[in-house]
């Protein structure tokens, strides 16, 4: 499955993920949102918390709005550690 077929992944993010070495949905799922975020940040140092949410939701196959509060809090803590 291509990245663009995942929910929340637009062409811009898909292109940046490919530049980061994440070529398809399977590789994204294997890496997980946190590792993919770190690779994405190497390509685009301006990535934000919302990008981490987008990656996690894409992996889960849901719209960003449906991420659980607990998952968002977990990702927020990871993001703070990355600063």
N, C-alpha and C positions, 0 to 999 in steps of 0.2 A: 504494500500500500504506500502510495506517495504521501509526503508530508502535507501537501495541500488538501488531501482528502480528509485530514483530521479536523475535528471541530476547532474553531478559534485560530487556526493557522492560516494566515493570509500569505500572499506571494512574497511580501517583504520578509516576513519572519522565516518562511520556508527557504528563501535564498540565503539568509544569514545563517540558518542552521546548516545548510549545505556547505557554506564557506567554513563552518566550524567542524566539518567532517561528519555531520549527521545527515546521511543521505536519504533515509527513509523512515517510515513510522516504526518499523521493527527496531531499528537501532536506537531511536528516541526512547522507546519503551524499555529497552534493555538498560540504557544509561540511567533513566529516571530523570525527573525534572531538575533535581539539584545539580547533578553532574552536567546535564545538558545546558543548564543556565550558566555554569562556570565556563564551558566551552564557548557558548554564545557571547559571553562577556569579553572573551579574548578577541572576537571579531568586532563587537560593538560595545565599547566600554560604557555607553550610555544606557544600557538596559536597566530596567526598573523592576520593582516588585511585581507590577502588573504582568510583565513578561514571564516571571516565574509562575504566576497563577495560570497564564495561558498555556504554558508547557504542561503543567500538572493536569489541567482540565483536558487538554488534548490527549494525554496519555490515558486518562480515565474515560475518554470518549463522551464528555459532557460539556455543556456550555459553562463558561467561567462562573456565571451567576449561581450555578448549582454546586460549586465546591463547598464542602462543609466548613463550618466555622472552625472546627478543630484543625482541619487541614490548612486553612488559611493562616491560623495562628502558628502552626508548625513551620510553614513556609516563611512567614514574617520573621520568625526567630532565625532561620537559616539566612535570610537576606541580611539581617542585622549583623550576623557574624561575618558576612562577606564584605562589609564596608571597610 
